[in-house]
Amino acid sequence: MLTACDVIILGAGAAGMFCAIEAGRRGRQVVLIDHAKAPGEKIRISGGGRCNFTNLDIRPECFLSQNPRFARSALSRYTQHDFIARVDAAGISWHEKTLGQLFCDGSAREIIAMLRADMEAAGVDLRLATSVNDIRHGDGFTVETSDGTFSAPCLVVATGGKSIPKMGATGLGYQIAERFGLGIIETRPALVPLTFTSEQLEQIRPLSGLSLPARVSCGKVGFEEGLLFTHRGLSGPSILQISSYWREGYAISVDLAPDVDLGTALSEMKQARGRQAAHRVLAAYLPEKLARHIALHAGARGNLADLTKARLAELVAHVHSWELRPVGTEGYRTAEVTLGGVDTRALDARSMEARNLPGLHFIGEVVDVTGWLGGYNFQWAWSSGWVAGQAV
Ligand SMILES: Cc1cc2nc3c(=O)[nH]c(=O)nc-3n(C[C@H](O)[C@H](O)[C@H](O)COP(=O)(O)OP(=O)(O)OC[C@H]3O[C@@H](n4cnc5c(N)ncnc54)[C@H](O)[C@@H]3O)c2cc1C
């Protein structure tokens, strides 16, 4: 059966649903297709089930792209404050956790329920558990699916990235882009734990379960957030953040006490309380277990007063600039997002429309715009979905 409509949207994630609502509100007949059984599955599991739906501090610098200016237009036309107003209007209560990150007080399901209600009110025809078999372009777009054939002058691709394949991620969006002649910026897993050599793992494993605030840097970029020692290596927000900047062969540097000038502090303590064991002094600034571990590995046995200048310097370096050379990442299996994607040079920033093929739009994570951890990726989904929704 052939169903003619105004807009076909592929992917009922954050971006696809938001675009569908906006287009529907503008009177467009929208068909939204997804192979999953439920819409917004990543919203459901996001933010530990509470969905970090945006960030108070949305700046272009918090997004990675080959063309960092591209995201500005959409982010300034549909802002975090617009989305917050929407959440407020739906009666969803929220709180700021840290660093401007906004989470639902209750459950991420409330965001999905809000979007579903808005879609219903906007008359969106949601087709779940529907697989896409073929896409053709002639006089408009024709999409053949397991639930019939749809045709429309506009096709919006919102199929997301490659992360977490077991939740329905596929490379469909990239295939569509390539097929219609749009470039792809090489993709890689991002916001993902890094993996280490077995030698480094041996050092890390005994500390498994420990967490502390730390500054993790790679080249000139650094993040001061939580660091978590795990039995597989290092994780926590600071590591996830830096993974978006790390490349094979690069080293990362970890400062385990970023708010302290340990060099000065230890010299002063050496004068004032030199009879204390080094690890005890360190424990004033670090968790006790970590303090012992570092003192041992830096060869700082005995009292502070007995340590040579060189030994003290080594101890300080172990804390402030612990250098590690990751061997890889945990990959798409656990990555929160996919870096790279549809080349923004092929898209109009105001409409997300392909420059070479009017009527074809790409929104959300499938595009080469990747946010930091902290609500930035959902804001990109809302903003890019919203602008496309005004244009289709
Ligand atoms: C565990 C986890 C936690 C996260 N937490 C946060 C957070 O708290 N805050 C934040 O900002 N970001 C978070 N993110 C990132 C965020 O979820 C994504 O950036 C966002 O969902 C991207 O939206 P999207 O609509 O572009 O893609 P998606 O949400 O991935 O939606 C794509 C949709 O397309 C469908 N699809 C894919 N392929 C096909 C196909 N071949 N046929 C039909 N349908 C298809 C999928 O089923 C899916 O419904 C998290 C990600 C993960 C994995």
Ligand as a Chemical Component Dictionary entry (heavy atoms), coordinates in Angstrom:
data_LIG
# 
_chem_comp.id                   LIG 
_chem_comp.type                 NON-POLYMER 
_chem_comp.pdbx_formal_charge   0 
_chem_comp.three_letter_code    LIG 
# 
loop_
_chem_comp_atom.comp_id 
_chem_comp_atom.atom_id 
_chem_comp_atom.alt_atom_id 
_chem_comp_atom.type_symbol 
_chem_comp_atom.charge 
_chem_comp_atom.model_Cartn_x 
_chem_comp_atom.model_Cartn_y 
_chem_comp_atom.model_Cartn_z 
_chem_comp_atom.pdbx_ordinal 
LIG C1  C1  C 0 23.786 5.091  27.844 1  
LIG C2  C2  C 0 23.621 6.460  27.240 2  
LIG C3  C3  C 0 23.328 7.535  28.056 3  
LIG C4  C4  C 0 23.205 8.820  27.510 4  
LIG N1  N1  N 0 22.889 9.852  28.338 5  
LIG C5  C5  C 0 22.770 11.099 27.814 6  
LIG C6  C6  C 0 22.360 12.182 28.638 7  
LIG O1  O1  O 0 22.022 12.001 29.810 8  
LIG N2  N2  N 0 22.337 13.429 28.083 9  
LIG C7  C7  C 0 22.643 13.643 26.743 10 
LIG O2  O2  O 0 22.582 14.798 26.286 11 
LIG N3  N3  N 0 22.960 12.623 25.932 12 
LIG C8  C8  C 0 23.019 11.366 26.435 13 
LIG N4  N4  N 0 23.332 10.325 25.603 14 
LIG C9  C9  C 0 23.490 10.592 24.153 15 
LIG C10 C10 C 0 22.086 10.719 23.525 16 
LIG O3  O3  O 0 21.313 9.598  23.890 17 
LIG C11 C11 C 0 22.177 10.801 22.002 18 
LIG O4  O4  O 0 23.079 11.816 21.621 19 
LIG C12 C12 C 0 20.797 11.106 21.421 20 
LIG O5  O5  O 0 19.914 10.056 21.764 21 
LIG C13 C13 C 0 20.854 11.251 19.911 22 
LIG O6  O6  O 0 19.544 11.430 19.439 23 
LIG P1  P1  P 0 19.153 10.995 17.964 24 
LIG O7  O7  O 0 17.691 11.200 17.882 25 
LIG O8  O8  O 0 20.029 11.667 16.980 26 
LIG O9  O9  O 0 19.509 9.448  17.877 27 
LIG P2  P2  P 0 18.899 8.218  18.718 28 
LIG O10 O10 O 0 18.345 8.677  20.012 29 
LIG O11 O11 O 0 19.970 7.194  18.731 30 
LIG O12 O12 O 0 17.662 7.732  17.834 31 
LIG C14 C14 C 0 17.846 7.089  16.604 32 
LIG C15 C15 C 0 16.625 6.268  16.328 33 
LIG O13 O13 O 0 16.758 5.711  15.007 34 
LIG C16 C16 C 0 16.356 4.358  15.037 35 
LIG N5  N5  N 0 17.041 3.642  13.958 36 
LIG C17 C17 C 0 18.369 3.423  13.840 37 
LIG N6  N6  N 0 18.614 2.700  12.729 38 
LIG C18 C18 C 0 17.415 2.443  12.150 39 
LIG C19 C19 C 0 17.009 1.707  10.999 40 
LIG N7  N7  N 0 17.914 1.095  10.234 41 
LIG N8  N8  N 0 15.694 1.645  10.707 42 
LIG C20 C20 C 0 14.772 2.257  11.495 43 
LIG N9  N9  N 0 15.086 2.961  12.600 44 
LIG C21 C21 C 0 16.411 3.060  12.924 45 
LIG C22 C22 C 0 16.727 3.864  16.414 46 
LIG O14 O14 O 0 15.943 2.748  16.799 47 
LIG C23 C23 C 0 16.458 5.093  17.285 48 
LIG O15 O15 O 0 15.153 5.089  17.812 49 
LIG C24 C24 C 0 23.412 9.018  26.119 50 
LIG C25 C25 C 0 23.688 7.928  25.299 51 
LIG C26 C26 C 0 23.788 6.663  25.840 52 
LIG C27 C27 C 0 24.073 5.513  24.920 53 
# 
loop_
_chem_comp_bond.comp_id 
_chem_comp_bond.atom_id_1 
_chem_comp_bond.atom_id_2 
_chem_comp_bond.value_order 
_chem_comp_bond.pdbx_ordinal 
LIG C1  C2  SING 1  
LIG C2  C3  SING 2  
LIG C2  C26 DOUB 3  
LIG C3  C4  DOUB 4  
LIG C4  N1  SING 5  
LIG C4  C24 SING 6  
LIG N1  C5  DOUB 7  
LIG C5  C6  SING 8  
LIG C5  C8  SING 9  
LIG C6  O1  DOUB 10 
LIG C6  N2  SING 11 
LIG N2  C7  SING 12 
LIG C7  O2  DOUB 13 
LIG C7  N3  SING 14 
LIG N3  C8  DOUB 15 
LIG C8  N4  SING 16 
LIG N4  C9  SING 17 
LIG N4  C24 SING 18 
LIG C9  C10 SING 19 
LIG C10 O3  SING 20 
LIG C10 C11 SING 21 
LIG C11 O4  SING 22 
LIG C11 C12 SING 23 
LIG C12 O5  SING 24 
LIG C12 C13 SING 25 
LIG C13 O6  SING 26 
LIG O6  P1  SING 27 
LIG P1  O7  DOUB 28 
LIG P1  O8  SING 29 
LIG P1  O9  SING 30 
LIG O9  P2  SING 31 
LIG P2  O10 DOUB 32 
LIG P2  O11 SING 33 
LIG P2  O12 SING 34 
LIG O12 C14 SING 35 
LIG C14 C15 SING 36 
LIG C15 O13 SING 37 
LIG C15 C23 SING 38 
LIG O13 C16 SING 39 
LIG C16 N5  SING 40 
LIG C16 C22 SING 41 
LIG N5  C17 SING 42 
LIG N5  C21 SING 43 
LIG C17 N6  DOUB 44 
LIG N6  C18 SING 45 
LIG C18 C19 SING 46 
LIG C18 C21 DOUB 47 
LIG C19 N7  SING 48 
LIG C19 N8  DOUB 49 
LIG N8  C20 SING 50 
LIG C20 N9  DOUB 51 
LIG N9  C21 SING 52 
LIG C22 O14 SING 53 
LIG C22 C23 SING 54 
LIG C23 O15 SING 55 
LIG C24 C25 DOUB 56 
LIG C25 C26 SING 57 
LIG C26 C27 SING 58 
# 
